Amino acid sequence: MNKITTSKPGQVLLQQHSTDDQLLTESSPIQGILVPLDLPEFKIVSQFLHLDGSIEVQVIARTDRAACPTCKKICRKVHDTRGRVKRDLSLREHPVHLVLAKRRFRCLTCRKTFTETDGICGRYKRTTKRFRDHLGQQAETRPIAHIAQEMEVGSRFTQECFEASMQERIAEGGHPLEENAPIATPRFLGIDEFVRRKGHHYDTILCDLVKRTVLEISEGRKMEEVQRLLERLDSPDAVEAVSMDMSASFRPAVHLCLPKAHIVVDHFHVVQHVMKGFKKIVSSWAHKKEGKPLLQGKQCLFLSAQEDLTKKQAQDRATRGKALPLLEKAWRFADFAGKSCMNFEAVSPGRMETHNQPRRKREA
């Protein structure tokens, strides 16, 4: 084990070929990379680089006194000191563990003992707050199971860090956490459903399409559930347009709660439904007497985007389309619908943009 002692507030990594015999002393120059620990309220007592690559940093609070929680008097008499291991952010590929020397003070006024507060981790926490915040930020864009495996923590702990991070962000943004609180009304509203567990739990999400922010997430997707959600908008008449899919529960709820809003069907779902219908047409022609010899093994020519076909494949598709004029007409309509929706950018002067513009790959 390599031991390093330094008076500088940072972390020191030994050179790659250092051995146990090459111990550094206070008078010898520091060999390695100095990385600030960024904990100004603590000072580093010692550092260890273990054989498994993990770094152990022993720290102690810079202050030598604490206020008694009982009588509020300032105490300096240390009763005892105990080390507490806390998980911190990794340094490159090296896991970092802080050994926090927590002191117990004895109050000379009320004769009681108490432990100094832990400002970097929190009460009864085994990880630093910045480590938990890092897990929460990673969980916003990556699967929780992958993060838990990479950081060698539990999935439930990662989920808790994500929920705590989201609650802090919601509170900082001034959004209420009450389920029945009024919702700020945007000019252009987006409404969609998503699944928490396929075939079991579906939720509804409201978005501000101008600011590109999530307004609210509510359980369920039935008409009465969507209606209760839209009734929470503080100014329903301010909504100019609503972007949605072709769900049977969304349209009547919007007509009832937002009568002045224009309904705009999301172009992604338009293309999706057109492609599903066109695929059925191609499949039906492939089973007909006149289409079977022309489409056997060649359905992909009609189900692929025109720009994805080679010159030879495009000529082959055009030749087969001339022999099947009705199928060719359906293909041109599907191609026109896809390109028209791809070029869609706005439906009003407010430029209500939609996202996830699909390529012309047919939806399976």
N, C-alpha and C positions, 0 to 999 in steps of 0.2 A: 504494500500500500504506500502510495506516495503522499506525503504530507507537506502542505504549503502553509506558511504563516506570512501574512502581509498586513500592513497597516492601511493599505489602499482599499477603498470601497469597491471591490470588483471581484471577478472570478478569474482564476488563472488556470490555463490548461498547460500541462507539461508537454515537452516535445515528444514526438512519436517514439523515439528510441531511448527514452529515459528509463532507468531501472530503479529498483529500491535503494541501491547504493548511492544514487545520485540525488541525495536530499538537498533541498535548497535551504539556506539559512537566511537570516534577516540581513546579513551583510553581503550576500551574494546577489548578483543581478537576477531579475525575474526572467525566466526562460519560458516563453509561451505567449499566449494571446490574453490580454486583459480585457474583460467584458464587464461593464458596469452592472451591478446587481439591481440598481434603480430602486433601492429601499432606503431613503435618507434617514428614516427614524431608527434604523438598525446599523450596527457595525459588525464587520466580519471578524470572528475570533480565529478561525482556521478553516482550511479547505482540504478535501481529500478527493483524489481521483482513484476510484476502485477499479479492479481488474475487469469487471463487467462493463466498464465504460460509463457508469453513473458517477455523478459528482455530488459530494456531500459538503454542504456549506454550513458551518456552525456560526450562528448569529446571536446577538443579544441586544436588547434595547439600549439606546444611548443614554436615556434618562436614568437617574439613580434614585428616583423617588416616585411615589404614586399616592393618589388620594384614597383614603379609607372609604369604602362604600357605606359604612355604618355611621361614622361621626363626621365624615368629610374632611378630616384632618390629613395633612401631608405627612407621609411616613417615609423613613429612610432605612429603617432597620430591616435587613433581609433575614427572613426566618430560614428558608432553604431555596434551592434552585433545582429544577428538574428539566430535562431535555424533552422536547416534543418534536417528532418528525413530521414535516409538512411537505406535501408534493408541490413543486413549483414548475414553471414553464421550462421545457427542455432547452438546452443550449446546443443548437444544431442537432446532432443525433444523440447527444448525451443527456439522459434524464437527470434532473436536478432535484435533490431533496434538501430542504432546509431543516437543520436541527436547531430549533428555537429554544434558547435557554429561558424558560419562564420562571420568574422569581415569585416567591411567596413572602409578603411583607407582614410584619407584626406591628400593629398599631400600639403605641405607647400610651395612648389616651384611653381607648376602650378595651385594650388588651386582647383584641381579636386578630386573627390572621386572615389574609385574603390574597388572591393571586392577581397579578397585574393583567390588564386587558390585552387582548390580542387584536391589533389593528389591521394586520395584513391577511388574516384568515377568517376571523370571526369565532364566536364561541362554539366549542365542540366541533370545529371543522378541521379536517385533516389535509386540506388543500388550500392554497392561497386563492384570494379572490380573483386575481388576474388569470390564474389557471382555469378557474370555473368560467370566467367570462370568455376565455379563448375557446373552450369547449362549446359554449352557447353560440358563439359566432360561427364556428365551423358547422354546427348542426343546422344553420340556416340554409346551407347550400349542399350539404352532403348527407348521406344516410347515417343515422345514429349508430347502427351496428358497425359500420366501417370505421367511424371515429373511435368508438369504444375499443375496437380491436387494435387500432393503430396506437392509441394512447395508453392501452393496457388498463382500462377502467371498465366499470360495469355499464351496461346499456341503460339501466334505470337511473344511475347517477348522471349520465350524459343527458338523458331526458329531463331530469330535474334542473340541470344547468341551463338547458335550452329554455325551459319554461321561465326560470328566474330572469334570464336575459331578456326575454320577450316582455315580461311584466315591467322591467325597468324601462325599456324603450317605450312601451305604451304610456307609462306614467310620465316620462320625459316629454312625450309628444302631446300631453294634455288630454289624452283619450280616456274616457271613463271606463272602469272595469265592470260596472253594473250591467246585467243582462238586458234590462229594460230602459237603459239610459237613451236619450235622444241622440240621433246620428246627424252629423253635419251633412247638409245636402249639397252635392256637386252639380255642376251644369250637365255633365255627361256621365251617366251611370252605367257601370258594367255589372251584370249579374250572371253567375254561372254556378254550376254544381261540381263537386268533387267528392271522391270516395275515400273514406278513411279505412274501410275494409270492404273489399269488393264483394258485392252482393248482399251486404249487411247494413252498413252505415254510410249514408250520404249526407253531406252538409251543403249549405248555400253560402256563397261569398259575394259581397258587394265591394266594388272597386270604384275609385275616382279615376276615370280614364285620362283626365288632363294632368293631374299630379302623379298618376301612376302609383297610387297607394291603396292599401286595403282599408276599407272603412269598417267592415264588420263581417264576422263569420258566425253563422247560426246553424243549429242542428236541424236536420230534415230538409226535404225538398218538395213536400206536398204543397198544394195551393194555399191551404190555410196557414201553413208554417211560413211560406214566402210572404203572404199577406201581412202577417204579424210583424215580419221583419221590415217590410216597406212602410208600415204605419209608424215606425219609429223615426222616419226622416222628419227633421224639424221644419222643413219648408218644401213640401211635395211639389208645389207649383213652380219651383225654381228649376226642376229637372227638365231639360230641353229634349234629351234623347236618351234612350236606354238600349244598350247593346246586349244581345242575348243569343242563345241558341234556339232551336225550334222545340223547346220543351213544352209539353201540354200544360204544365202548371205555372210557368212563368208569365205567359202572355195574358191570361185572364186576371192574374194578380196585379200586373202592371196596369192594365186597363182600369181596374177598380181603384187602385191607390194613386196612380199617376195618370189621370185622364188627359192631361195636356202634353204629355211626353210622346215623342215619336219613337216607334219601335224599330230598331235596326238589327237585322239578323246578322250575326257574326259571320264574316265571309269564310272563315275556316270551316264552320259547320255546313255552310252552303256547298262548298266544294266537296266536303265529306259525303253529303247525301247524294250529290250528283254522281260522284264516282261509284258509290255503292249501287245506284240504279244502273249506271252504264255497265258495271261488271256483270249484273244480272242479264243485261241485253246480250253481251258478248257470250256468256255461258249458254243462253238459250239458242243463239245462232249456231254455236258449236255442236249442238245436238240435232239441228235440223238437217234434212237430207242434202240441201244445196250448200249449206255452210260447213258441214263436217269435214269434207276433204280439203277445204281451203283453210280452216282454222285449227286443224289437228296439229298440235305442237307449236302453233303460231299465235296463240292468244296474247302472248306477251307483247307482240307488235302493236296491239291496240290498247293494252293496259299500261304501257310505258309512256313517259312524256316524250313528245316529239323531239325536243332538244337532246334527249338521252339516246336517241337512235343514231346508228351510223348511216352513212349515205346509202349503203347497200340495203340496210334494214328499212330505211324510209321508202326506198323504191319498191321493195317487196310489199310493204304495207299498203302503198298506194295502188299497186296492181291488184291485190286482194280486195281492196275497198271498192274498186271499179266493178268487180264481179258481184259485190254485195252492196248495192247503193244505199239501202236502208241502214245498214250498219255503218257505212261511211258517213251518212248524214248524222247519225247519233254520235259518232266519234267527233265530228266537227263541232257539234253543239257542246259536248263535254269539254273539248279543248278551248272553245270560246269562253265558256263559263269559268274555267280555271284561270285563264289569262286575265279575264275581266276582274275577277276578285283579287288576283295577285297585284294588279295595278291600283287597287282601291287604297286611298290614303285618308280621305276625309269625307264626311257627309254634311258638314256645316262649316260656317266661318270659324267656329271654335276649334276646328281640326281634331275631331274625336278620332284618334288613331286607335287601331286595333293591333294586336300582337300575334306572334306565332304564324306569320304568313307561310303557308305550306308550299313546298315544291309541287310540281305536277305529277308526282308519284301517285298512283292510284291507291286509294285507301282499301286495304284488304278487309 
